[in-house]
């Protein structure tokens, strides 16, 4: 699954890759090469990041659902108990 990004995001990402090479590598990278590198990462590594993000969200949602069950839990069959008298000898 290739991750698609908007044209504006792609433009900014390519510019960021070019800047990274300019400031951190011995060789500069051109616009076309930076775009190809971005495409490679989106297709090859993007799904790894996406899948991990989905797994993390699922785990957090499951934990939250468990919390909700505790927070909003009501005991069943409580109607008649409100009519019961206390049983402490009186």
WOGINOR-V162815 format. One record per run of one state. SS is the DSSP state (2 for helix, 1 for strand, 0 for the rest). FROM is the first residue (numbers start at 1). TO is the last residue. If there is no record, write none. Layout:
# WOGINOR-V162815
ss->(SS | SS)
from->(FROM | FROM)
to->(TO | TO)
This chain:
# WOGINOR-V162815
ss->(0 | 2 | 0 | 2 | 0 | 2 | 0 | 2 | 0)
from->(1 | 7 | 25 | 31 | 45 | 46 | 72 | 80 | 84)
to->(6 | 24 | 30 | 44 | 45 | 71 | 79 | 83 | 90)
